């Protein structure tokens, strides 16, 4: 057996935007799948840090990667891949057979009654523009229907967010959304509404991309007998995705973040922030991955 040498690179990847097209919500650029398989097979630890559910990642990401050779790549010495779903609310190793058993942090999950009321709100008032994501276990997500125009959805989303806020208040749950805050009877605000260009998440304030990054590195360290690369890159399309690199930087790693939707405003950070010369979303993700395949001489 050849000696295992950890490549000086690890990747923490948001899914919607840099990997999956925000239009098709699937891997639409074949080189993305091929380059991910190549990097994993070479020993680069790769984690998906996403707000998506484990079911979505299994269907739209892991299965297509297995079809491109991920199973064989994960059998190479040092190969490691991990998924953190629902912003840290659930997680699982990714194996040659697909997702391993999924662990769910029940302590951050919303109540069944709140989930039922939000689901009813969508069904009764917003079903023409959005749908309730039944696959989520640790948060509530309501997503744009693919046939709905973005401008139509965003107008409806504003009304949904206001209505969902009131549902949480009626349940006595402390919540904030942008500039609006409603504490619970103890003065606490344990939940937030987080709106993106294609969805609204109702989630515990304990969930975020830095929590997911920490979970992934703990797994990689355990799976690799404590060996971790010094150099890490995170990739995402929203401001919350910078928190992956925040965690890496604060933990002492050589960190940089790739922003594939810089039109939202590139944040000032103590580590490099990279954009891909006008390319956005999965086009930028594809450029990034191909760069590292070449940089590590794997092409």
Secondary structure, 3 states (H helix, E strand, C coil): CCCCCCCCCEEEECCECCCECCCCCCCCCHHHHHHHHHHHHCCCEEEEECCCCHHHHHHHHHHHHHHCCHHHHCCCCCCCEEEEEHHHCEEEEEECCEECCCEECHHHCCCHHHHHHHHHHHHHHHCCCEEECCCCCCCEEEEECCCCCHHHHHHHHHHHHHHHHHHHHHCCCCEEECCEEECCCCCCCCEEEEECCCEEEEEECCCCHHHHHHHHHHHHHHHCCCCCCCEEEEEECCHHHHHHHHHHHHCCCEEEEEECCHHHCCCCCCCEEECECCECHHHHHHHHHHHHHHHCCCC
